[in-house]
Structure formats: C-alpha cells, structure tokens
Amino acid sequence: MKYRLALWMIMTSIACTGCKSEEALAKQSKPLVKPATAAEPATRITAEPMEADASKDAAEPEAVAVAPAPIRIDDGTRTTYQLDPADPIEIVGWWDNGQYLMVVQYDYAYRVLHGEYPDAPVVERGRWTQKNHSRFTLEPYNTSKVESEQVILSKDRGLPIATIEGLPPFHKLTKAPVQVERQLVGNWKNKESSLTLDENGSFQMTHEGSEKRTTGSWRLEQGALVLEPGDPEEDPVVYTLIKPERGRIDSIEDGENPPLLRFVPKPSSNS
C-alpha cells in the first residue's frame, strides 16, 4: 500500500510539471493583440521605435514653389461647355469638312453631299432638331440608319465647328460653296512661275528668267487640275488642289515645285 501511494505521488508531480510547461509556452507564443472591450474592437499592438518616425519626417521633400501658369491668350476658341447660351451658333447654312458638304435649311431639312460642289451627289437627307445651344440632332430619312446623329458644336478661333462622331469636323462657311472651276479661274504664282487659267478652258504658263511660254488647255479630272500643253511632245502636268479648313482652294501643287498661290493684284493707288 505504501508502495502504491508513493508511486501515485510521483506521477502527480510529473503531470503538474508538464502543465506548467505548457502554460509557459502558451504565454511565449501569445500574439500581441489587445483584448476587445465594449468601447473598442481588438487591435494589434505594434511596437515601432521612436527613431523610425524621425527618419520618416526627415525623408519627406520640402515643398517646391511652382511657377504660375502662363496667361492664356483668348483667340476665340471655345469648347462645347464654354459656349455662351446668350450668343448661340447659327446652325442654318453650309458646313464643309473637306470630304462632305452639309447644308442645313431654315425649314428643318438638311442634306449631306459627297464630293465637289455642285456636282456632288446627295448621300443623306433628313430632318434636324435642336434642344439646346451646344448641339443639334440629325434624323436621316433616306439611309439604313435607324439612330439619329448628334452634332456637337464648338468654336475654333471664333469660327463655328460642328462635330459628328467618326467624321472630320465640319467648318461653317460664310456663304454657299463656289464651283471648283470658278475658283480656279485667275492667276496663280510662286517665285519661279506664273500660271493663268481662263474661263474658256485655256491656260498659259511663264517661268522666271525664261522667255518661253507654255500654252494649252486645262480641265478637272478626278478632283485634280490637269494642264494639257498644246505641243504634243510635252507631257501633261497634274496639280493637286489644296484646300484649307474653310473649304476654299488655297493653292495648287505638282509635287516637285513650290506651290502656286492665288495672285490678287493690289489696287492701284490712282483708283
């Protein structure tokens, strides 16, 4: 009996020692978490040395003075949102984007022409409406389109612009477009040559420092100016018509020489 009692005391002592070891290990591996209270949730406690905050502040760059933006020169440019409702853009009239002509009429009808006026065929016609000063809507009749087109208005250097998605912007013309042939009639010059196109379809060209004069006939062919010399041994010359943003022919070029510009003689001081 004594032997059994002694053995039981030894086993109990060993078991208690193991409990204390597990308790100590649990304390060592316990995470740094602040216990939750009724006022605030549990939060993780982080221990950062004070030196870290000091180095962080020292690493931040000092504020650098920024020079003021240059004063913008007002050239009349206005985005859609900058348009003045009290000074709306006049929609009725002719619009040109270099590929298409759009004529908007007072009776709320419109037409879109493709090509050179006045021989350009009508590719779209319909009705237009306007709900505010910044845009108007085209409702085509003769096309397969089922959706209307939104035309966004703006100004470029004071001149009205109409933009349709997927197309170059349209510029408002001050008057109806002039037939191309009529625009070409007159004198064209650069520093080396002078070209005169007559209404009867004839031309004459002279070159600076040369007495030779080339004559013949001129015509429009696929949107280009073709000069056909009267001498069959001379080759025809093809000129490209250069149009500015406003749709009127500005110059003609052959790809090799300086462009020929329209020459308008200055009025005489005696007149």
C-alpha positions in Angstrom: 0.0 0.0 0.0 2.8 2.4 0.8 4.4 1.5 -2.5 1.3 2.4 -4.5 0.8 5.7 -2.6 4.4 6.7 -3.3 4.0 5.8 -7.0 0.8 7.9 -7.2 2.5 11.0 -5.7 5.4 10.7 -8.2 3.0 10.5 -11.2 1.0 13.5 -10.0 4.2 15.6 -9.6 5.3 14.8 -13.2 1.8 15.7 -14.5 1.8 19.1 -12.8 5.2 19.9 -14.1 4.0 19.3 -17.7 1.0 21.6 -17.1 3.3 24.4 -16.0 5.5 23.9 -19.1 2.5 24.1 -21.5 1.3 27.2 -19.7 4.7 28.9 -20.1 4.9 28.0 -23.8 1.4 29.4 -24.4 2.4 32.7 -22.8 5.5 32.9 -25.1 3.6 32.3 -28.3 0.6 34.5 -27.5 0.1 37.2 -30.3 0.4 40.9 -29.4 -3.4 41.6 -29.6 -5.1 44.0 -27.3 -8.2 42.3 -25.9 -11.5 43.6 -27.1 -13.7 45.8 -24.8 -17.2 47.1 -25.1 -15.9 50.5 -26.2 -13.5 49.4 -29.0 -12.6 46.3 -31.0 -9.5 44.3 -30.6 -6.4 45.9 -32.2 -2.9 44.6 -32.9 -0.2 46.2 -30.9 2.8 47.3 -32.9 6.0 48.4 -31.3 7.9 50.8 -33.5 11.0 52.7 -32.2 10.7 56.4 -31.9 13.7 56.8 -34.3 11.5 55.5 -37.2 9.2 58.5 -37.1 12.0 60.9 -37.0 13.7 59.4 -40.1 10.4 59.3 -41.9 9.9 63.0 -41.4 13.4 63.8 -42.5 12.9 61.8 -45.8 9.9 63.9 -46.9 11.0 66.5 -49.5 10.5 70.2 -48.9 7.7 72.0 -50.8 8.9 73.4 -54.1 7.5 76.6 -55.4 5.6 76.2 -58.7 5.7 79.0 -61.2 2.3 80.4 -62.2 0.8 79.1 -65.5 1.3 81.5 -68.4 -1.6 83.7 -69.2 -3.7 82.1 -72.0 -4.3 84.3 -75.0 -8.0 84.3 -75.8 -8.2 83.5 -79.6 -11.9 82.8 -79.6 -11.5 79.1 -79.1 -14.5 77.6 -77.2 -15.3 74.0 -76.2 -18.8 72.8 -76.2 -19.2 73.5 -72.5 -17.8 77.0 -72.9 -20.3 78.2 -75.4 -22.4 81.2 -74.4 -26.2 80.4 -74.5 -26.8 84.1 -75.0 -24.7 84.0 -78.2 -25.7 80.8 -79.9 -24.1 79.5 -83.1 -26.2 79.9 -86.2 -26.8 76.3 -87.5 -28.5 77.2 -90.8 -26.0 77.4 -93.7 -23.3 75.5 -95.3 -20.8 73.3 -93.5 -17.7 71.6 -95.0 -15.2 69.1 -93.7 -13.1 68.5 -96.8 -15.0 65.3 -97.7 -18.6 66.1 -97.2 -20.7 69.2 -97.6 -23.7 69.7 -95.2 -26.4 72.2 -95.9 -28.8 73.0 -93.0 -32.0 74.8 -94.1 -34.5 77.0 -92.2 -37.3 74.6 -92.8 -35.5 72.0 -90.6 -34.4 69.9 -93.6 -30.8 69.1 -94.2 -28.7 67.4 -96.9 -25.2 65.8 -96.9 -23.3 65.9 -100.2 -20.2 63.8 -101.0 -17.7 65.4 -103.5 -17.2 68.7 -105.2 -19.9 71.2 -105.4 -22.2 71.5 -107.3 -21.8 68.0 -108.9 -21.6 66.2 -105.6 -24.4 63.6 -105.1 -26.6 63.7 -102.0 -25.8 60.8 -99.8 -28.0 61.7 -96.8 -31.1 63.8 -96.3 -33.5 64.3 -93.4 -34.7 66.5 -90.6 -32.8 68.4 -87.9 -33.8 69.5 -84.5 -32.2 71.4 -81.7 -32.8 71.3 -77.9 -30.0 73.4 -76.6 -27.3 75.8 -77.8 -24.4 73.2 -77.6 -25.7 70.6 -80.1 -28.3 69.6 -82.7 -29.7 66.3 -83.9 -29.8 64.9 -87.5 -32.6 62.4 -88.3 -31.8 60.8 -91.7 -34.7 59.6 -93.9 -33.0 58.0 -97.0 -30.4 55.8 -95.3 -30.5 52.5 -93.5 -29.6 54.2 -90.2 -32.2 53.9 -87.5 -30.5 56.0 -85.0 -30.2 59.8 -85.1 -26.8 61.6 -85.2 -25.7 64.0 -82.5 -23.8 67.1 -83.8 -21.6 68.7 -81.2 -20.9 72.5 -81.6 -17.8 74.4 -80.6 -15.7 77.3 -81.9 -12.1 77.3 -83.3 -10.6 80.8 -83.3 -14.0 82.3 -83.2 -15.4 80.2 -86.2 -18.2 77.6 -85.7 -17.3 73.9 -85.7 -19.8 71.0 -85.9 -18.5 67.5 -85.0 -20.2 64.2 -85.9 -18.6 61.1 -84.4 -16.4 59.2 -86.9 -16.1 62.2 -89.3 -13.6 65.1 -89.6 -15.1 68.3 -88.1 -17.3 70.5 -90.2 -16.4 74.2 -90.5 -19.1 76.7 -91.1 -18.8 78.5 -94.5 -19.6 82.2 -94.6 -21.5 81.6 -97.9 -22.5 78.8 -100.3 -19.5 77.0 -101.8 -18.2 78.2 -105.2 -17.9 75.7 -108.1 -14.4 74.4 -108.3 -13.9 75.6 -111.9 -14.8 79.1 -110.9 -12.4 79.0 -108.0 -9.5 78.1 -110.3 -10.0 80.8 -112.9 -7.5 83.5 -112.4 -3.7 83.9 -111.8 -1.5 81.6 -109.7 2.1 82.4 -108.8 5.2 81.3 -106.9 8.8 82.7 -107.0 9.6 80.8 -110.2 6.4 80.5 -112.3 3.2 82.2 -113.2 0.0 80.4 -114.3 -3.1 81.9 -115.7 -6.3 79.8 -116.1 -9.0 81.3 -118.3 -12.8 80.7 -118.2 -12.7 79.3 -121.7 -10.5 76.4 -120.5 -7.2 77.7 -121.8 -4.0 78.3 -119.8 -0.6 79.9 -120.2 2.4 79.5 -118.0 5.6 81.5 -117.9 8.8 80.9 -115.9 11.1 83.5 -114.2 14.1 84.3 -116.3 12.8 82.5 -119.4 11.0 83.8 -122.5 9.3 80.5 -123.1 5.6 80.5 -122.6 3.6 77.2 -122.4 0.0 77.3 -123.6 -2.7 74.7 -123.9 -6.0 73.6 -122.2 -6.9 72.8 -118.6 -9.5 70.5 -117.1 -10.6 68.9 -113.8 -10.1 65.1 -113.7 -11.0 63.1 -110.6 -10.6 66.2 -108.4 -7.2 67.2 -109.8 -6.2 70.0 -112.2 -4.7 68.7 -115.5 -2.7 71.0 -117.8 -2.6 69.7 -121.4 0.1 71.6 -123.4 -0.7 72.5 -127.0 2.6 70.9 -128.0 2.0 67.2 -128.4 5.7 66.5 -127.4 5.2 68.0 -124.0 3.6 65.8 -121.2 0.5 66.9 -119.3 1.1 68.3 -115.8 -1.2 67.2 -112.9 -1.8 69.6 -110.0 -3.3 68.7 -106.6 -5.9 71.2 -105.2 -5.0 72.2 -101.7 -7.9 73.3 -99.5 -7.6 74.9 -96.1 -10.0 74.1 -93.3 -12.6 76.5 -94.7 -13.1 74.6 -97.9 -11.9 77.1 -100.5 -8.9 76.2 -102.7 -5.8 77.8 -101.2 -3.0 76.6 -103.5 -2.2 74.1 -106.3 0.9 71.8 -106.2 2.6 69.4 -108.7 4.7 67.6 -106.0 8.1 68.9 -107.4 8.0 72.7 -107.4 6.8 75.2 -104.8 3.1 75.5 -104.6 1.3 78.1 -106.8 -0.7 80.5 -104.7 -3.6 82.6 -105.9 -2.4 86.0 -107.0 -4.6 89.0 -106.4 -3.1 92.3 -107.8 -3.1 95.2 -105.4 -5.5 98.0 -106.4 -3.8 101.0 -108.0 -3.3 104.0 -105.8 -4.8 106.2 -108.5 -8.1 104.4 -108.5 
